[in-house]
Amino acid sequence: MKSVYKHGDAAYHVVAQKPIQHFTKTFNEQPNMEYVQMYMKWLKCDHVLTNQTHFMFCETIHDAEIVEDEINQSNKTNN
């Protein structure tokens, strides 16, 4: 089961978490964001969040969208 993380008004499925140091050469170095982006794409995620210690690789949970025309068309063909 995927965990859900809410950030602002958006909700995300957390696919994976990796320590920030996983993307650095040394402990004090800044992470290589190119590698972070490559890993995100490899996981087929669309968003990366961070906290103090980890990168969270996420899929955005989109709001449900009701399409009236499709519902009406479906009802006409079923009657």
Buried (B, 14 or more C-beta within 10 A) or exposed (E): EEEEBEEEEBBBBBBBBBEBBEBBEEEEEEBEEEEBEEBBEEBEBEBBBEEEEBBBBBBEBEEEEEEEEEEEEEEEEEE
